């Protein structure tokens, strides 16, 4: 059961982190990744896609089928936490400009 909780929560973190990278990439804009402060659009698409892939694999191997509601809840909490953290960090960085 601990595996279900951990994998679902971490999948939410990775899934939410993949969204801005993937969107910026498909829009053709540069955006920061762990590789560089100004990564190309293609690098961002790949980085976002890898985040989605990791999230999907975590859910696949997390044995979520018997406990879909718990898995959904923990994934949603992980995604909300990551979204709030990213919003806070980007708001803080944009105020320095």
N, CA, C and O of each residue as an XYZ file, in Angstrom:
388
protein
N       0.829     -1.195      0.000
C       0.000      0.000      0.000
C       0.874      1.259      0.000
O       0.523      2.264     -0.620
N       2.006      1.199      0.695
C       2.912      2.345      0.720
C       3.420      2.654     -0.686
O       3.587      3.818     -1.051
N       3.663      1.608     -1.469
C       4.105      1.797     -2.848
C       3.053      2.562     -3.647
O       3.393      3.457     -4.421
N       1.794      2.220     -3.468
C       0.701      2.918     -4.142
C       0.716      4.394     -3.787
O       0.641      5.244     -4.674
N       0.810      4.705     -2.521
C       0.793      6.102     -2.077
C       1.989      6.870     -2.623
O       1.845      7.978     -3.140
N       3.158      6.278     -2.505
C       4.380      6.953     -2.930
C       4.406      7.156     -4.444
O       4.674      8.262     -4.915
N       4.131      6.105     -5.202
C       4.167      6.194     -6.658
C       3.107      7.175     -7.181
O       3.384      7.951     -8.095
N       1.925      7.145     -6.620
C       0.858      8.041     -7.074
C       1.210      9.494     -6.800
O       1.033     10.350     -7.667
N       1.705      9.779     -5.606
C       2.077     11.146     -5.243
C       3.200     11.661     -6.142
O       3.128     12.779     -6.652
N       4.225     10.852     -6.333
C       5.356     11.270     -7.165
C       4.931     11.406     -8.628
O       5.436     12.274     -9.341
N       4.014     10.561     -9.077
C       3.495     10.690    -10.443
C       2.818     12.042    -10.629
O       2.959     12.664    -11.682
N       2.089     12.501     -9.623
C       1.473     13.822     -9.686
C       2.512     14.928     -9.790
O       2.325     15.893    -10.532
N       3.600     14.789     -9.052
C       4.676     15.781     -9.121
C       5.273     15.842    -10.526
O       5.423     16.919    -11.102
N       5.612     14.674    -11.068
C       6.210     14.636    -12.405
C       5.234     15.111    -13.474
O       5.615     15.851    -14.382
N       3.981     14.690    -13.371
C       2.992     15.089    -14.370
C       2.798     16.592    -14.420
O       2.753     17.179    -15.500
N       2.683     17.215    -13.263
C       2.502     18.673    -13.221
C       3.751     19.399    -13.700
O       3.651     20.442    -14.346
N       4.919     18.861    -13.392
C       6.156     19.500    -13.836
C       6.323     19.409    -15.351
O       6.963     20.271    -15.952
N       5.766     18.394    -15.963
C       5.895     18.243    -17.407
C       5.069     19.238    -18.202
O       5.416     19.558    -19.338
N       3.987     19.730    -17.626
C       3.059     20.606    -18.362
C       3.722     21.883    -18.874
O       3.649     22.140    -20.076
N       4.364     22.698    -18.035
C       4.915     23.953    -18.568
C       6.019     23.729    -19.595
O       6.130     24.481    -20.563
N       6.834     22.697    -19.387
C       7.913     22.434    -20.345
C       7.340     22.020    -21.695
O       7.769     22.513    -22.738
N       6.380     21.122    -21.669
C       5.783     20.642    -22.905
C       5.062     21.767    -23.646
O       5.202     21.899    -24.862
N       4.301     22.568    -22.926
C       3.550     23.660    -23.558
C       4.482     24.717    -24.129
O       4.302     25.153    -25.266
N       5.472     25.132    -23.358
C       6.422     26.119    -23.877
C       7.142     25.569    -25.103
O       7.378     26.291    -26.072
N       7.487     24.288    -25.052
C       8.184     23.678    -26.178
C       7.342     23.632    -27.433
O       7.820     23.994    -28.508
N       6.087     23.192    -27.320
C       5.264     23.104    -28.530
C       4.866     24.485    -29.044
O       4.450     24.622    -30.194
N       4.991     25.508    -28.196
C       4.750     26.878    -28.652
C       6.001     27.490    -29.279
O       5.969     28.615    -29.778
N       7.106     26.739    -29.248
C       8.341     27.209    -29.870
C       9.129     28.179    -29.023
O       9.981     28.898    -29.544
N       8.868     28.217    -27.737
C       9.547     29.170    -26.851
C      10.649     28.492    -26.050
O      10.562     27.311    -25.717
N      11.684     29.261    -25.749
C      12.738     28.779    -24.860
C      12.229     28.834    -23.422
O      11.418     29.688    -23.065
N      12.718     27.913    -22.613
C      12.283     27.840    -21.222
C      13.346     27.083    -20.452
O      14.084     26.281    -21.023
N      13.424     27.335    -19.173
C      14.468     26.697    -18.368
C      14.186     25.220    -18.133
O      13.041     24.811    -17.937
N      15.247     24.435    -18.158
C      15.212     23.027    -17.788
C      16.387     22.786    -16.848
O      17.180     23.699    -16.616
N      16.517     21.595    -16.309
C      17.702     21.326    -15.480
C      19.008     21.406    -16.259
O      20.082     21.472    -15.660
N      18.929     21.401    -17.588
C      20.129     21.415    -18.414
C      20.652     22.818    -18.677
O      21.855     23.009    -18.856
N      19.762     23.793    -18.701
C      20.167     25.160    -19.023
C      19.067     26.130    -18.609
O      17.899     25.758    -18.489
N      19.465     27.373    -18.396
C      18.485     28.394    -18.028
C      17.598     28.761    -19.225
O      16.451     29.170    -19.049
N      18.131     28.613    -20.426
C      17.381     28.929    -21.649
C      17.475     27.740    -22.597
O      18.213     27.800    -23.581
N      16.755     26.680    -22.327
C      16.774     25.504    -23.193
C      15.877     25.733    -24.403
O      14.901     26.480    -24.340
N      16.224     25.080    -25.500
C      15.462     25.238    -26.735
C      14.072     24.627    -26.601
O      13.779     23.895    -25.655
N      13.235     24.946    -27.563
C      11.873     24.433    -27.571
C      11.862     22.914    -27.673
O      11.067     22.253    -27.004
N      12.733     22.360    -28.498
C      12.782     20.910    -28.669
C      13.204     20.228    -27.366
O      12.628     19.206    -26.990
N      14.187     20.774    -26.688
C      14.618     20.208    -25.404
C      13.465     20.245    -24.404
O      13.287     19.306    -23.629
N      12.689     21.314    -24.415
C      11.561     21.415    -23.496
C      10.454     20.423    -23.828
O       9.837     19.868    -22.919
N      10.193     20.192    -25.094
C       9.200     19.182    -25.475
C       9.657     17.812    -24.965
O       8.875     17.068    -24.375
N      10.918     17.495    -25.197
C      11.446     16.201    -24.761
C      11.424     16.088    -23.244
O      11.051     15.042    -22.713
N      11.817     17.145    -22.534
C      11.826     17.126    -21.069
C      10.399     16.985    -20.516
O      10.170     16.222    -19.578
N       9.463     17.705    -21.085
C       8.072     17.570    -20.653
C       7.537     16.178    -20.923
O       6.857     15.591    -20.081
N       7.845     15.647    -22.103
C       7.406     14.297    -22.454
C       8.003     13.253    -21.512
O       7.315     12.315    -21.111
N       9.278     13.411    -21.158
C       9.904     12.485    -20.207
C       9.222     12.544    -18.839
O       9.045     11.517    -18.184
N       8.848     13.729    -18.418
C       8.115     13.864    -17.154
C       6.782     13.129    -17.225
O       6.404     12.442    -16.276
N       6.067     13.265    -18.340
C       4.801     12.546    -18.515
C       5.026     11.037    -18.535
O       4.255     10.278    -17.946
N       6.089     10.607    -19.218
C       6.406      9.185    -19.303
C       6.703      8.609    -17.918
O       6.216      7.531    -17.574
N       7.491      9.319    -17.135
C       7.813      8.863    -15.778
C       6.550      8.789    -14.933
O       6.357      7.828    -14.188
N       5.695      9.788    -15.042
C       4.434      9.772    -14.291
C       3.587      8.566    -14.689
O       3.033      7.881    -13.829
N       3.489      8.313    -15.972
C       2.716      7.170    -16.438
C       3.290      5.842    -15.978
O       2.549      4.942    -15.583
N       4.610      5.720    -16.029
C       5.246      4.483    -15.575
C       5.060      4.268    -14.074
O       4.843      3.144    -13.623
N       5.146      5.340    -13.314
C       4.920      5.227    -11.872
C       3.502      4.743    -11.578
O       3.297      3.901    -10.703
N       2.540      5.270    -12.303
C       1.160      4.826    -12.102
C       0.967      3.388    -12.573
O       0.234      2.622    -11.948
N       1.616      3.024    -13.662
C       1.492      1.666    -14.176
C       2.054      0.641    -13.186
O       1.431     -0.387    -12.921
N       3.240      0.938    -12.644
C       3.894     -0.001    -11.735
C       3.472      0.178    -10.280
O       3.916     -0.574     -9.412
N       2.631      1.152    -10.009
C       2.201      1.410     -8.640
C       1.041      0.557     -8.168
O       0.559      0.728     -7.048
N       0.587     -0.365     -9.014
C      -0.526     -1.249     -8.648
C      -1.744     -0.441     -8.201
O      -2.288     -0.663     -7.119
N      -2.159      0.493     -9.043
C      -3.244      1.403     -8.658
C      -4.634      0.851     -8.932
O      -5.609      1.356     -8.376
N      -4.755     -0.170     -9.773
C      -6.084     -0.629    -10.199
C      -7.016     -1.031     -9.062
O      -8.202     -0.708     -9.132
N      -6.554     -1.712     -8.025
C      -7.494     -2.040     -6.946
C      -7.900     -0.820     -6.107
O      -8.874     -0.878     -5.356
N      -7.157      0.273     -6.235
C      -7.380      1.447     -5.381
C      -7.378      2.721     -6.219
O      -6.621      3.646     -5.925
N      -8.191      2.785     -7.234
C      -8.168      3.916     -8.167
C      -8.477      5.250     -7.496
O      -7.849      6.259     -7.817
N      -9.420      5.270     -6.585
C      -9.780      6.527     -5.938
C      -8.633      7.064     -5.090
O      -8.346      8.261     -5.120
N      -7.984      6.196     -4.342
C      -6.816      6.631     -3.554
C      -5.695      7.116     -4.458
O      -5.077      8.148     -4.197
N      -5.437      6.365     -5.523
C      -4.376      6.752     -6.450
C      -4.686      8.099     -7.097
O      -3.805      8.950     -7.216
N      -5.929      8.292     -7.511
C      -6.327      9.559     -8.118
C      -6.144     10.710     -7.131
O      -5.619     11.764     -7.489
N      -6.576     10.506     -5.898
C      -6.448     11.553     -4.883
C      -5.008     11.933     -4.614
O      -4.679     13.116     -4.531
N      -4.152     10.941     -4.479
C      -2.747     11.229     -4.196
C      -2.039     11.845     -5.399
O      -1.173     12.705     -5.240
N      -2.406     11.405     -6.597
C      -1.840     12.015     -7.798
C      -2.274     13.477     -7.897
O      -1.473     14.347     -8.238
N      -3.535     13.738     -7.600
C      -4.042     15.119     -7.631
C      -3.353     15.991     -6.582
O      -3.038     17.150     -6.854
N      -3.121     15.455     -5.406
C      -2.425     16.217     -4.354
C      -0.991     16.508     -4.774
O      -0.507     17.624     -4.582
N      -0.302     15.520     -5.345
C       1.068     15.742     -5.826
C       1.116     16.791     -6.918
O       2.008     17.639     -6.933
N       0.151     16.735     -7.840
C       0.114     17.716     -8.926
C      -0.169     19.123     -8.396
O       0.439     20.095     -8.844
N      -1.092     19.223     -7.445
C      -1.402     20.534     -6.859
C      -0.200     21.096     -6.114
O       0.091     22.288     -6.217
N       0.491     20.261     -5.373
C       1.674     20.710     -4.642
C       2.749     21.222     -5.603
O       3.328     22.287     -5.387
N       3.010     20.457     -6.665
C       4.018     20.887     -7.633
C       3.584     22.168     -8.335
O       4.406     23.060     -8.546
N       2.323     22.276     -8.698
C       1.832     23.486     -9.368
C       1.986     24.712     -8.473
O       2.411     25.770     -8.939
N       1.648     24.580     -7.203
C       1.801     25.709     -6.268
C       3.266     26.071     -6.079
O       3.613     27.251     -6.025
N       4.124     25.068     -5.980
C       5.553     25.319     -5.823
C       6.119     26.030     -7.047
O       6.870     26.996     -6.912
N       5.762     25.557     -8.241
C       6.243     26.199     -9.468
C       5.708     27.624     -9.593
O       6.446     28.528     -9.985
N       4.434     27.834     -9.264
C       3.850     29.176     -9.330
C       4.570     30.120     -8.375
O       4.857     31.265     -8.726
N       4.857     29.647     -7.183
C       5.581     30.470     -6.202
C       6.980     30.814     -6.708
O       7.414     31.963     -6.628
N       7.682     29.807     -7.229
C       9.059     30.044     -7.697
C       9.098     30.998     -8.876
O       9.944     31.891     -8.914
N       8.188     30.825     -9.855
C       8.198     31.696    -11.024
C       7.732     33.103    -10.680
O       8.241     34.068    -11.250
N       6.794     33.245     -9.777
C       6.361     34.570     -9.356
C       7.502     35.294     -8.644
O       7.705     36.493     -8.833
N       8.236     34.557     -7.832
C       9.369     35.131     -7.112
C      10.464     35.555     -8.089
O      11.052     36.625     -7.933
N      10.741     34.721     -9.098
C      11.766     35.046    -10.083
C      11.360     36.181    -11.003
O      12.209     36.976    -11.404
N      10.077     36.278    -11.350
C       9.637     37.347    -12.247
C       9.618     38.706    -11.550
O       9.702     39.737    -12.217
N       9.508     38.725    -10.229
C       9.515     40.000     -9.505
C      10.920     40.581     -9.402
O      11.069     41.762     -9.088
N      11.955     39.780     -9.658
C      13.328     40.255     -9.592
C      13.732     41.021    -10.849
O      14.731     41.740    -10.833
N      12.974     40.880    -11.937
C      13.333     41.527    -13.210
C      13.107     42.996    -13.182
O      13.360     43.678    -14.175
